[in-house]
């Protein structure tokens, strides 16, 4: 990993992540109190760690006010719309956070490299994108753009790990594997994209992500530091005393259908295994 960062131990990572996530909740409270709007764009190569970072940002936030947007392939109707149109409907209202797991920058990346858009469409995107983002900013939306940078060796390592892990195999597609053979094409597309869209009003922030723990901590810490939020006074809450019973009787258990106690079966099986293990000890 470049930049001189050393790997974080799991305990240090866990403590700092919890601290930062607590601050993200404070940030969300501030956004709601101020009727502010925040858009965070996550981009980067396949297996660069975007999904893990998004998960850590969102997992302790109120999902009513924080949304992850990961759009599928556009429909035939959407293909005939203004390119930015289908992204506009997902922009935040007052007090909301929207996290784009890939965004309108698909056109400058995968669509450009894989030939899913024309040269004219690509040139039009590069011309319109800074204008589009300036319109968002002028309307009061706070826009943060993060590019997760991963080396070719680490990307391939993560691909191989996904290939043998049945719980993560869905993360690996033929399109992902194609990115290995088009590494330099993606690099050139990214450089061209930065040249046109890394503006003073909406800059790109590069996150070195060969080490996932460091990448998540660095990205979240930067996001928090970039927003002028502060603690919001909350009205004190008190858990009331439970009122005395008015005679309610719970229905008998046998008139309702319960899920099987799979956990009890596992506990029993584990107990039997331990007894057999202790019985064979000399």
C-alpha positions as CSV (number, residue, x, y, z in Angstrom):
1,X,0.0,0.0,0.0
2,X,1.3,3.4,-0.9
3,X,1.3,6.5,1.2
4,X,3.3,5.0,4.1
5,X,0.3,3.7,6.0
6,X,0.8,0.6,8.2
7,X,-1.8,-2.0,8.6
8,X,-4.2,-1.5,11.6
9,X,-4.6,-4.3,14.1
10,X,-8.2,-5.6,14.4
11,X,-8.8,-4.2,17.9
12,X,-7.5,-0.7,16.9
13,X,-9.6,-0.8,13.8
14,X,-12.7,-1.9,15.7
15,X,-12.3,0.8,18.3
16,X,-11.7,3.6,15.8
17,X,-14.5,2.4,13.5
18,X,-17.0,2.5,16.3
19,X,-15.9,6.0,17.2
20,X,-16.2,7.2,13.7
21,X,-19.6,5.5,13.2
22,X,-20.8,7.3,16.4
23,X,-19.7,10.6,14.8
24,X,-21.6,9.6,11.6
25,X,-24.8,9.3,13.7
26,X,-24.1,12.8,15.0
27,X,-23.5,14.0,11.5
28,X,-26.9,12.5,10.5
29,X,-28.6,14.3,13.4
30,X,-27.1,17.6,12.3
31,X,-28.2,17.0,8.6
32,X,-31.7,16.5,9.8
33,X,-31.7,19.5,12.1
34,X,-30.3,21.7,9.3
35,X,-32.4,20.2,6.5
36,X,-29.1,19.7,4.8
37,X,-28.4,17.1,2.0
38,X,-25.3,15.0,1.5
39,X,-24.4,12.9,-1.6
40,X,-21.3,10.6,-1.4
41,X,-20.1,9.0,-4.6
42,X,-18.1,5.8,-4.3
43,X,-16.1,4.8,-7.4
44,X,-13.1,2.7,-8.2
45,X,-12.0,-0.5,-9.9
46,X,-13.8,-3.8,-9.3
47,X,-12.8,-5.3,-5.9
48,X,-11.4,-2.0,-4.7
49,X,-13.3,-2.1,-1.5
50,X,-16.2,0.3,-2.2
51,X,-18.9,-2.0,-1.0
52,X,-17.2,-2.7,2.4
53,X,-16.7,1.1,2.9
54,X,-20.3,1.8,2.1
55,X,-21.5,-0.9,4.5
56,X,-19.4,0.6,7.3
57,X,-20.7,4.1,6.7
58,X,-24.3,3.1,6.6
59,X,-24.6,0.2,9.1
60,X,-25.3,2.4,12.2
61,X,-27.2,5.2,10.5
62,X,-31.0,5.5,10.5
63,X,-32.0,3.9,7.2
64,X,-35.0,6.2,6.9
65,X,-32.6,9.0,6.3
66,X,-29.6,7.3,4.7
67,X,-30.0,5.4,1.5
68,X,-27.6,3.3,-0.6
69,X,-28.2,3.6,-4.3
70,X,-26.8,0.9,-6.6
71,X,-28.6,1.1,-9.9
72,X,-29.0,-1.9,-12.2
73,X,-28.4,-1.9,-16.0
74,X,-30.7,0.9,-17.5
75,X,-33.9,-0.2,-19.0
76,X,-34.7,0.5,-22.7
77,X,-36.7,3.5,-21.7
78,X,-33.9,4.8,-19.5
79,X,-31.5,4.5,-22.4
80,X,-33.5,7.1,-24.3
81,X,-33.5,9.6,-21.4
82,X,-31.0,12.3,-20.7
83,X,-28.1,10.4,-19.2
84,X,-28.2,12.0,-15.7
85,X,-32.0,11.7,-15.5
86,X,-32.3,8.4,-13.7
87,X,-29.8,9.5,-11.1
88,X,-31.6,12.8,-10.3
89,X,-34.6,10.9,-8.9
90,X,-32.4,9.3,-6.3
91,X,-30.9,12.6,-5.0
92,X,-31.6,13.4,-1.3
93,X,-34.3,15.5,0.1
94,X,-33.8,17.6,3.2
95,X,-32.0,15.8,6.0
96,X,-31.0,12.8,3.9
97,X,-27.8,11.1,3.0
98,X,-27.4,9.2,-0.3
99,X,-24.5,6.8,-0.9
100,X,-24.0,6.0,-4.5
101,X,-22.4,2.6,-5.0
102,X,-21.2,3.6,-8.4
103,X,-22.9,6.5,-10.0
104,X,-23.2,8.6,-13.1
105,X,-19.5,7.9,-13.5
106,X,-20.3,4.5,-15.0
107,X,-20.3,6.3,-18.4
108,X,-16.7,7.4,-17.9
109,X,-15.6,4.0,-16.7
110,X,-17.1,0.7,-17.6
111,X,-19.3,2.1,-20.4
112,X,-16.3,3.8,-21.9
113,X,-14.0,0.8,-21.7
114,X,-16.5,-1.9,-22.6
115,X,-17.9,0.0,-25.5
116,X,-21.4,0.4,-24.0
117,X,-21.5,4.1,-25.0
118,X,-20.5,5.9,-28.2
119,X,-17.5,8.3,-28.4
120,X,-20.0,11.1,-28.8
121,X,-21.9,10.1,-25.7
122,X,-18.6,9.8,-23.7
123,X,-17.4,13.3,-24.8
124,X,-20.9,14.7,-24.0
125,X,-20.7,13.2,-20.5
126,X,-17.2,14.7,-19.8
127,X,-18.5,18.1,-20.8
128,X,-21.8,18.0,-19.0
129,X,-20.7,16.2,-15.7
130,X,-18.9,19.2,-14.2
131,X,-21.9,21.4,-15.0
132,X,-24.3,18.8,-13.6
133,X,-22.3,18.6,-10.3
134,X,-22.1,22.4,-10.1
135,X,-25.9,22.5,-10.3
136,X,-26.1,20.1,-7.4
137,X,-23.7,22.2,-5.3
138,X,-25.4,25.5,-6.3
139,X,-28.7,24.0,-5.0
140,X,-27.1,23.3,-1.6
141,X,-26.2,19.6,-1.9
142,X,-22.9,18.7,-0.3
143,X,-21.1,16.4,-2.8
144,X,-18.2,14.1,-1.9
145,X,-16.5,11.9,-4.4
146,X,-14.2,9.1,-3.4
147,X,-12.1,7.0,-5.8
148,X,-10.9,3.7,-4.3
149,X,-7.5,2.8,-5.7
150,X,-6.3,-0.8,-5.7
151,X,-3.2,-2.4,-7.2
152,X,-3.5,-5.1,-9.8
153,X,-2.0,-7.8,-7.5
154,X,-4.5,-7.1,-4.7
155,X,-7.4,-7.0,-7.1
156,X,-6.6,-10.4,-8.5
157,X,-6.1,-11.8,-5.0
158,X,-9.6,-10.5,-4.0
159,X,-11.1,-12.0,-7.2
160,X,-9.6,-15.4,-6.4
161,X,-10.9,-15.2,-2.8
162,X,-14.4,-14.5,-4.1
163,X,-14.2,-17.3,-6.5
164,X,-13.8,-19.9,-3.8
165,X,-16.1,-18.3,-1.2
166,X,-19.8,-19.3,-1.8
167,X,-21.0,-16.4,0.3
168,X,-19.2,-13.8,-1.9
169,X,-19.2,-15.5,-5.2
170,X,-22.1,-13.3,-6.3
171,X,-19.7,-10.3,-6.2
172,X,-17.7,-11.8,-9.1
173,X,-19.0,-11.5,-12.6
174,X,-17.7,-12.0,-16.1
175,X,-17.5,-8.3,-16.4
176,X,-15.3,-8.1,-13.3
177,X,-12.9,-10.7,-14.7
178,X,-12.8,-8.8,-18.0
179,X,-11.3,-5.8,-16.1
180,X,-8.1,-7.8,-15.6
181,X,-7.4,-8.0,-19.3
182,X,-8.4,-4.3,-19.7
183,X,-6.4,-2.9,-16.8
184,X,-4.6,-0.2,-18.8
185,X,-7.8,0.7,-20.6
186,X,-9.5,1.4,-17.3
187,X,-6.4,3.4,-16.1
188,X,-6.6,5.6,-19.2
189,X,-10.3,6.1,-18.8
190,X,-9.9,7.0,-15.1
191,X,-7.1,9.5,-16.0
192,X,-9.3,11.1,-18.6
193,X,-12.3,11.2,-16.2
194,X,-10.2,12.9,-13.6
195,X,-8.8,15.5,-16.0
196,X,-12.4,16.7,-16.8
197,X,-14.2,16.2,-13.5
198,X,-11.6,16.7,-10.7
199,X,-12.7,20.3,-10.2
200,X,-12.2,22.7,-7.3
201,X,-15.9,22.7,-6.6
202,X,-16.3,18.9,-6.7
203,X,-12.8,17.4,-6.3
204,X,-12.0,13.7,-6.3
205,X,-10.5,12.2,-3.1
206,X,-8.4,9.1,-3.7
207,X,-8.5,6.4,-1.1
208,X,-5.6,3.9,-1.1
209,X,-7.4,0.6,-0.6
210,X,-5.0,-2.3,-0.8
211,X,-5.6,-2.5,3.0
212,X,-9.3,-2.5,3.5
213,X,-9.3,-1.5,7.2
214,X,-7.1,1.5,6.6
215,X,-9.2,2.5,3.6
216,X,-12.4,2.5,5.5
217,X,-11.0,4.4,8.5
218,X,-9.3,7.0,6.2
219,X,-12.4,7.5,4.0
220,X,-14.9,7.9,6.9
221,X,-12.5,10.2,8.9
222,X,-12.1,12.4,5.8
223,X,-15.8,12.6,5.2
224,X,-16.5,13.7,8.7
225,X,-13.8,16.3,8.6
226,X,-15.2,17.7,5.4
227,X,-18.6,18.6,6.8
228,X,-19.1,21.4,9.4
229,X,-21.4,19.4,11.6
230,X,-21.8,19.6,15.4
231,X,-23.7,18.0,18.2
232,X,-27.4,18.6,18.2
233,X,-29.2,18.9,21.6
234,X,-31.8,16.1,21.9
235,X,-34.8,16.4,24.1
236,X,-34.3,14.1,27.2
237,X,-36.1,10.8,27.0
238,X,-37.4,8.7,29.9
239,X,-38.6,5.2,29.8
240,X,-42.0,5.3,31.5
241,X,-43.1,2.9,34.3
242,X,-45.0,-0.1,33.0
243,X,-48.7,0.2,34.0
244,X,-50.3,-2.6,36.1
245,X,-52.0,-5.4,34.2
246,X,-55.6,-5.0,33.2
247,X,-56.2,-8.7,32.9
248,X,-54.7,-9.5,29.5
249,X,-53.9,-13.2,29.0
250,X,-51.5,-14.4,26.4
251,X,-53.0,-17.0,24.0
252,X,-51.7,-20.6,24.6
253,X,-48.5,-21.4,22.7
254,X,-50.1,-24.3,20.9
255,X,-52.5,-22.1,19.0
256,X,-49.7,-20.3,17.2
257,X,-47.0,-21.6,14.8
258,X,-43.5,-21.1,15.9
259,X,-40.3,-21.5,13.9
260,X,-38.4,-24.6,14.8
261,X,-35.7,-24.1,17.5
262,X,-32.7,-24.7,15.2
263,X,-30.5,-23.0,17.7
264,X,-31.4,-25.5,20.5
265,X,-30.6,-28.4,18.1
266,X,-27.2,-26.8,17.4
267,X,-26.5,-26.3,21.1
268,X,-27.5,-29.9,21.9
269,X,-25.2,-31.2,19.1
270,X,-22.3,-29.1,20.4
271,X,-22.9,-30.3,23.9
272,X,-22.8,-33.9,22.8
273,X,-19.6,-33.3,20.8
274,X,-17.9,-31.8,23.8
275,X,-18.9,-34.8,26.0
276,X,-17.6,-37.3,23.5
277,X,-14.3,-35.3,23.3
278,X,-13.9,-35.2,27.1
279,X,-14.7,-38.9,27.4
280,X,-11.8,-40.0,25.2
281,X,-9.2,-37.9,27.0
282,X,-6.7,-40.0,29.0
